Amino acid sequence: MAKNEAPTTDVKLFVDNENKNVLFAESDKEFVDVLFGFLTMPLGTIVRLLYKSVEDLSSECFQTKACKAMLLKPLKAASSHCCRLKTLLRKG
């Protein structure tokens, strides 16, 4: 492998295009071990790691700087409605 070449992993997918489902996936043991490792991690840790990796990516990896910003600070479609909801605080 050349110095500037990133490591790759082959993943074979059997996809049902009509229903947009992956029916079967096949890869090497190391890749599968990493995926199962994610299942044992708390979700907050995974999100933090993914956020950090996107944050560290160069803006050149995205079509625009706005694309990177949308990944780092996503908006919910219903966020404009949520701000109008009243919050009920219960004591005791």
N, C-alpha and C positions, 0 to 999 in steps of 0.2 A: 504494500500500500504506500502511495506517495505521501509526503509530509502534509501537503495541503488537502489531501483527500479525506473526507469524513467517513467514519465506519458506517457500514450499511447492514441491514438485516432483510432477508427475503421473507415475505409474508404472502402466502397464497390464500386467496379468498374465493369462495363459491357464493355468488350473489344472485338473489332473486330480484332482477331489475323491475319486474312488474309490481311487486309489493315493497320494493326498496328495503330488503332485509339481507343481512349476511347470514347464510345458512351454515357455513363451515369456514373455519380459518385454520391454517397450518403454518407453523414456523419452527425455528430451532429451539432447543431446550432453554438456552440462556434468555431468549426474548420472552418466552412464556413465564420463566421464573421471575423476571422483572415485572411483568403484568400482574402475576399473583402477589408479588411483593407489595404492589400498590394497594391491593385489597386489604392487607394487614395494617396499613398506615392509617392514622386518623385523617379524615377528609380535610381538616384544616391544614395539616402538614402538606398534603398534595397540592392544595390550592396555593399555599405560600410558595412552594417550589415552582409550580407552573407560572405563577405571577412573576417571580424573580427571573425565570428564564425568558419570558416575553419582554420584561423590562430591560434585560441585558442585550436583547437583540438589536442590531443596528436598524435604523429607520429605513435603510436601503433594502431590507428584507420584505418590506411592505410596499404596496402600490403607492400609498400616500402616508403622511404622518398621522392623518386622521384615522386611518385603519388601525394603527398601533394604539392610538388613544382610545378607540372604541373597545379594543380587547382589554386594556388596562382599567377602563372605567365604563363598563357596559351600562346601558340604560334599559330599564324594563319598559315594555310597551304600555303597561298600565300605570307607570309612575306618576303621570299627571293626575290620574284619578285617586291614587293612594294619598297624595298630600291633602286631599279634601276630607279624608276620613277622620272622625273624631277618635281620639285615644281615650279609653276608659282606664283609669287607675283605681285599683282596689287596695284599700289598706286593711291590714290585719289578716 
